[in-house]
Amino acid sequence: MAERPRALVYAAVGSAVALSWLVIAAMAVRGAESRIGPAGAPGDSLVSGMFHLPLPAFLERFFALCLAPVPLGEAGVGPFLALTAMWFLMALAMMLPSAAPMIRTYCEIADTASRKGEAVVHPLVLVAGYLGVWLLAAIGFAGLTIALQSYRGGAAFDPAIGIAGATALGLAGLYQFSGLKEACLKKCRNPFAVLFARWTVRPAGVLRLGVEQGVWCLGCCWALMLVMFAVGVMNIFWMALLALFTLVEKQTKGTLATRLAGAILLVWGTALLLVSL
């Protein structure tokens, strides 16, 4: 494996992240434009003025399926698939950058093996396994979104909405202090130990390694994704903040950032619960 394949992997991953953010930003603008007024969410006026570009009809249809509330009993295949694609795009935008150390580590080990004349499996197989886990997670988040969408038609300060948001924040905050969170975070921070110890030249084995790394990443970040239900699923500012925090959390040692974020989420969730009640 030479520099060219590695450059191809980096270009493919970078393009996927950039394209995901571009589509999400366009969707956020469309959503903000549709909510301008008394029923709008905080920041809608700012987001709606970011840019407005003419989009292909299929993207407009995709945005409409994602942004239009669908009662649980009326949800069909179309809205479910659209919401699954939306959550998968969010995972690409928010989580794939934090997987860069894993991808770089695999490329470095593969380069060393290639120079020795050993066979190697293309890094995109590893990435495919990693993203497969987030695709399954996106299916689960899409189902949860549809289950909660029946409240979207309620009043802006409906207590049920506040309680649901407080529950999401509280769960995310508590998970930051859990042993499972710490165990998953350690695996995410040190991909070399896993990839080197489990090195294989079989595509199925590399795919399984990607799946395992995806499971550790999901175990580390699934609760933080729940915060999006409290702040608005397509709130691009919070999406960017959570993506940045996830990247920093996986790159820094110790538990300070993790525990601090957990404390903030717990205080925020408690305050929202008191206000809602």
C-alpha positions in Angstrom: 0.0 0.0 0.0 1.7 3.2 -1.2 1.0 6.9 -0.5 -1.5 7.1 -3.3 -4.1 4.6 -1.8 -3.6 6.4 1.6 -4.3 9.8 -0.1 -7.4 8.2 -1.7 -8.7 7.1 1.7 -8.1 10.5 3.3 -9.8 12.2 0.3 -12.8 9.9 0.4 -13.3 10.3 4.1 -12.8 14.1 4.0 -15.2 14.4 1.1 -17.8 12.4 2.9 -17.6 14.6 6.0 -17.6 17.8 3.9 -20.6 16.7 1.8 -22.5 15.6 4.9 -22.0 19.0 6.6 -23.1 20.7 3.3 -26.3 18.7 3.1 -27.0 19.1 6.8 -26.4 22.9 6.6 -28.8 23.2 3.6 -31.4 21.1 5.5 -31.0 23.3 8.6 -31.6 26.4 6.5 -34.8 24.9 5.0 -36.0 24.0 8.4 -35.3 27.4 9.9 -37.1 29.1 7.0 -40.2 27.0 7.6 -40.2 27.9 11.3 -39.6 31.7 11.1 -42.2 33.4 13.4 -43.5 32.9 16.9 -43.2 29.1 16.7 -39.6 29.3 15.5 -36.7 27.9 17.5 -33.9 29.9 18.9 -31.3 30.8 16.2 -33.7 30.2 13.3 -33.4 33.8 12.1 -29.6 33.5 12.0 -29.6 30.1 10.3 -32.2 31.1 7.7 -29.9 33.9 6.5 -26.8 31.8 6.1 -27.4 30.9 2.4 -30.2 29.8 0.1 -29.2 27.9 -3.0 -31.5 26.2 -5.5 -31.4 22.5 -4.8 -32.3 19.4 -6.9 -35.9 18.2 -6.6 -34.9 15.0 -4.9 -33.1 16.9 -2.1 -36.1 19.2 -1.6 -38.2 16.1 -1.3 -35.7 14.5 1.1 -35.7 17.6 3.3 -39.5 17.7 3.3 -39.7 14.1 4.5 -37.2 14.8 7.3 -38.6 18.1 8.5 -42.3 17.4 8.3 -43.8 15.9 11.5 -45.3 12.5 10.9 -47.7 11.0 13.5 -46.6 7.6 14.7 -49.6 5.8 13.2 -49.2 7.4 9.8 -45.4 7.0 9.4 -44.6 5.1 6.2 -41.5 3.7 4.6 -40.6 7.0 2.9 -40.3 9.1 6.1 -38.5 6.3 7.9 -35.9 5.9 5.2 -35.4 9.7 5.0 -34.9 10.0 8.7 -32.5 7.1 8.7 -30.5 8.8 5.9 -30.6 12.1 7.9 -29.2 10.5 11.1 -26.6 8.6 9.1 -25.5 12.0 7.6 -25.3 13.4 11.1 -23.1 10.4 12.1 -20.9 11.0 9.1 -20.5 14.7 9.9 -20.1 14.4 13.7 -18.4 11.0 14.3 -16.3 10.2 11.2 -13.8 13.0 12.0 -13.2 11.5 15.4 -12.4 8.2 13.7 -9.5 9.8 11.8 -6.9 8.4 14.3 -8.2 4.9 13.8 -8.0 5.3 10.0 -4.6 6.8 10.1 -3.3 4.1 12.4 -4.6 1.4 10.2 -2.9 3.1 7.1 0.4 3.3 9.0 0.3 -0.4 10.0 -0.8 -1.4 6.5 2.1 0.7 5.0 4.6 -1.1 7.2 3.2 -4.5 6.2 3.2 -3.6 2.5 6.8 -2.6 2.6 7.6 -6.0 4.0 5.8 -7.6 1.0 2.8 -8.7 3.0 -0.7 -8.5 1.7 -3.0 -5.8 3.1 -6.7 -5.1 2.9 -7.8 -1.7 1.7 -8.5 0.8 4.6 -12.0 1.6 3.1 -13.0 -1.9 4.2 -12.3 -0.9 7.8 -14.2 2.3 7.3 -17.2 0.4 5.9 -17.4 -1.7 9.0 -17.2 1.3 11.2 -19.9 3.1 9.3 -22.1 0.0 9.2 -22.5 0.3 13.0 -23.6 3.9 12.7 -26.0 3.0 9.9 -27.7 0.5 12.3 -27.7 3.2 15.0 -29.3 5.7 12.5 -32.1 3.2 12.0 -32.7 3.2 15.8 -32.6 7.0 16.0 -35.0 7.3 13.1 -37.5 5.1 14.9 -37.1 7.1 18.1 -37.6 10.4 16.1 -40.8 9.1 14.6 -42.0 8.0 18.0 -41.4 11.5 19.4 -42.7 13.5 16.4 -46.3 13.3 17.6 -45.4 16.1 20.1 -44.1 18.5 17.4 -47.6 19.8 16.8 -48.1 20.7 20.4 -47.6 24.1 22.0 -44.1 25.6 22.1 -43.9 25.1 25.9 -45.8 21.8 26.1 -44.6 20.2 29.4 -44.3 16.8 27.6 -41.7 18.3 25.3 -39.7 19.7 28.2 -39.8 16.5 30.2 -38.7 14.5 27.2 -35.8 16.9 26.6 -34.9 16.9 30.3 -34.9 13.1 30.2 -32.5 13.0 27.2 -30.2 15.5 28.9 -30.2 13.7 32.2 -29.5 10.3 30.6 -26.7 11.8 28.6 -25.3 13.4 31.7 -25.4 10.3 33.8 -23.8 8.2 31.1 -20.7 10.5 31.1 -19.9 9.2 34.6 -20.5 5.5 33.9 -17.8 2.8 33.7 -19.1 1.7 30.3 -18.5 5.2 28.9 -14.9 5.2 30.3 -14.2 1.7 28.9 -15.4 2.7 25.4 -13.5 5.9 25.5 -10.3 4.1 26.3 -10.7 1.9 23.2 -11.4 4.9 21.0 -8.4 6.7 22.3 -6.0 3.9 21.6 -6.9 2.2 18.3 -3.3 1.1 17.7 -3.4 -1.6 20.5 -6.5 -3.2 19.0 -5.6 -2.9 15.3 -2.0 -4.2 15.9 -3.0 -7.0 18.2 -5.9 -8.1 15.9 -4.1 -7.5 12.6 -5.4 -9.7 9.7 -5.1 -9.9 5.9 -8.6 -11.2 5.4 -11.2 -8.7 4.2 -13.8 -10.2 6.5 -11.5 -9.8 9.5 -10.7 -6.2 8.7 -14.5 -5.5 8.2 -15.0 -7.0 11.7 -12.3 -4.8 13.1 -14.1 -1.8 11.7 -17.4 -3.0 13.2 -15.7 -3.4 16.6 -14.3 0.1 16.5 -17.7 1.4 15.4 -19.3 -0.4 18.4 -16.8 1.3 20.8 -17.5 4.6 19.2 -21.2 4.1 19.5 -20.8 3.1 23.1 -18.9 6.2 23.7 -21.2 8.7 21.9 -24.8 7.3 21.7 -25.9 9.3 24.8 -24.5 12.5 23.5 -26.5 12.0 20.3 -29.6 12.1 22.5 -28.9 15.7 23.3 -30.0 16.5 19.8 -33.5 15.6 20.8 -33.4 18.2 23.5 -31.9 21.1 21.4 -33.6 20.2 18.1 -32.5 17.4 15.8 -31.4 19.7 13.0 -29.8 22.4 15.3 -26.6 22.8 13.3 -24.9 24.9 16.0 -25.3 22.2 18.7 -24.4 19.6 16.1 -21.1 21.4 15.5 -20.5 21.8 19.2 -21.1 18.1 19.9 -18.9 17.1 17.0 -16.1 19.3 18.3 -16.5 18.0 21.9 -16.5 14.4 20.7 -13.2 15.0 18.8 -11.6 16.7 21.8 -12.8 14.1 24.2 -11.3 11.3 22.2 -8.0 13.1 21.8 -7.4 14.2 25.4 -6.4 12.1 28.3 -8.1 12.0 31.7 -11.8 12.4 32.6 -12.0 16.1 33.2 -13.8 17.0 29.9 -16.1 14.0 30.1 -17.1 14.6 33.7 -17.5 18.4 33.2 -19.8 17.8 30.2 -21.7 15.3 32.3 -22.2 17.8 35.1 -23.3 20.5 32.7 -25.9 18.2 31.1 -27.2 17.1 34.5 -27.7 20.7 35.7 -29.2 21.7 32.4 -31.6 18.7 32.4 -32.6 19.4 36.0 -33.4 23.0 35.3 -35.4 22.1 32.2 -37.4 19.5 34.2 -38.2 22.1 36.9 -39.3 24.6 34.4 -41.4 22.0 32.5 -43.2 20.9 35.7 
